[in-house]
Amino acid sequence: MTISDLRDKSDFADVVAERIWRAFWKDEGHPLELVKGLVQQNFGSEPIPTAFVAHDGECFAGAVSVIADDEERRPQYTPWVAALWVEPEYRQKGIGAALVERATEFAFATGAQRVYLLSRERRRVYYEGLGWTVLEADVLEPGLHVLIKDAG
């Protein structure tokens, strides 16, 4: 399994957009084209936003993003690890953890001393197991948490 910057595997852009849309945006009524536009922002010259893809050759296995802002009411929190997705057949194999680690290390390499992540209650324990800590519980709604990981 290889983890690559989406800039180097641009052929995965549409599948990344579709998976993010299906997992996080579709039920909110947002169009797929909106998410495709957001994914295209990863091809800019700035380090953030950046997306990483896990793949086995040309077979897509998962993705994660590093974005500037995942909660507009907390603009002081930046950057964020967001939109983790692993294809069902690749789950329970450490790919999600590897993607989160790659994104986190990338964020630290940009100079960030703290990285943020927004998680629902059902995934909170997963991220805590990866070394993340709850900063704010029940943000915006019950069961939605801001987690952090500090550099060093």
Buried (B, 14 or more C-beta within 10 A) or exposed (E): BEBBBBBEBBEBBEBBBBBBBEEBBBEEEEEBEEBBEBBEBBEEEEEBBBBBBBBEEEEBBBBBBBBEBBBEEBEEBBBBBBBBBBBEEBEEBEBBBBBBBBBBEBBBEEEBEBBBBBBEEEBBEBBBEBEBEBBBEEBEEEEBBBBBBEEE
